[in-house]
């Protein structure tokens, strides 16, 4: 199974605009795909109901604290949608 991390940390509107990308990724991979999403806590409400996201990584302030955790996930792809 393919494992993808999508990063979008800011802007309500821009986070909403990433939703078609998530859906397309979920539908493109033949063997299945696990889509993770890295987002700031204050924007989590915008994206939390998306059925195409397998797991959320929620940042409050410093993303550097999450780097070891993210490395342990062994993502096949990391997509920064900034």
C-alpha positions as CSV (number, residue, x, y, z in Angstrom):
1,X,0.0,0.0,0.0
2,X,1.2,3.5,-0.9
3,X,1.5,6.0,1.9
4,X,1.3,9.7,1.2
5,X,1.7,12.8,3.5
6,X,0.0,16.0,2.4
7,X,1.1,19.2,4.1
8,X,-1.0,22.3,4.2
9,X,-0.5,24.3,7.4
10,X,-2.5,27.5,6.8
11,X,-5.4,29.4,5.3
12,X,-8.9,28.0,5.6
13,X,-9.7,28.6,1.9
14,X,-6.5,27.0,0.7
15,X,-7.1,24.0,2.8
16,X,-10.5,23.6,1.3
17,X,-9.0,23.8,-2.2
18,X,-6.8,20.8,-1.4
19,X,-9.7,18.5,-1.1
20,X,-9.9,17.5,-4.8
21,X,-6.3,16.6,-4.7
22,X,-6.9,14.2,-1.8
23,X,-9.8,12.6,-3.6
24,X,-7.9,12.2,-6.8
25,X,-4.9,10.6,-5.0
26,X,-7.1,8.2,-3.2
27,X,-8.7,7.1,-6.5
28,X,-5.5,7.0,-8.5
29,X,-3.5,4.3,-6.7
30,X,-4.3,0.7,-7.7
31,X,-3.0,-1.2,-4.7
32,X,-4.6,1.3,-2.3
33,X,-3.3,4.4,-0.6
34,X,-3.2,5.7,2.9
35,X,-3.4,9.5,2.9
36,X,-2.1,11.4,5.9
37,X,-2.6,15.2,6.3
38,X,-0.4,17.5,8.3
39,X,-2.4,20.6,9.4
40,X,-2.2,23.3,12.1
41,X,-4.7,22.7,15.0
42,X,-6.6,25.9,14.3
43,X,-7.4,24.7,10.8
44,X,-8.2,21.1,11.6
45,X,-12.0,21.7,11.8
46,X,-12.0,22.6,8.1
47,X,-10.6,19.2,6.9
48,X,-11.5,16.7,9.7
49,X,-14.6,15.3,8.0
50,X,-12.9,14.4,4.8
51,X,-13.5,10.7,4.2
52,X,-10.4,10.3,2.0
53,X,-7.9,11.1,4.8
54,X,-6.7,8.1,6.7
55,X,-4.8,9.9,9.5
56,X,-4.2,13.5,10.7
57,X,-1.1,15.0,12.1
58,X,-2.0,18.1,14.0
59,X,0.6,20.8,14.7
60,X,0.1,23.5,17.3
61,X,3.2,25.6,16.8
62,X,6.5,24.0,16.0
63,X,6.6,21.5,13.2
64,X,10.1,20.4,14.1
65,X,8.7,18.5,17.0
66,X,6.8,16.3,14.6
67,X,9.7,15.4,12.3
68,X,10.8,12.2,14.1
69,X,7.2,11.0,14.2
70,X,6.7,11.7,10.5
71,X,9.9,10.0,9.6
72,X,8.7,6.9,11.4
73,X,5.7,6.7,9.2
74,X,7.9,5.9,6.2
75,X,5.9,7.8,3.6
76,X,6.3,6.9,-0.1
77,X,5.4,10.5,-1.1
78,X,5.3,13.9,0.7
79,X,3.3,16.6,-1.1
80,X,3.6,20.1,0.2
81,X,0.6,22.1,-1.1
82,X,1.9,25.5,-0.1
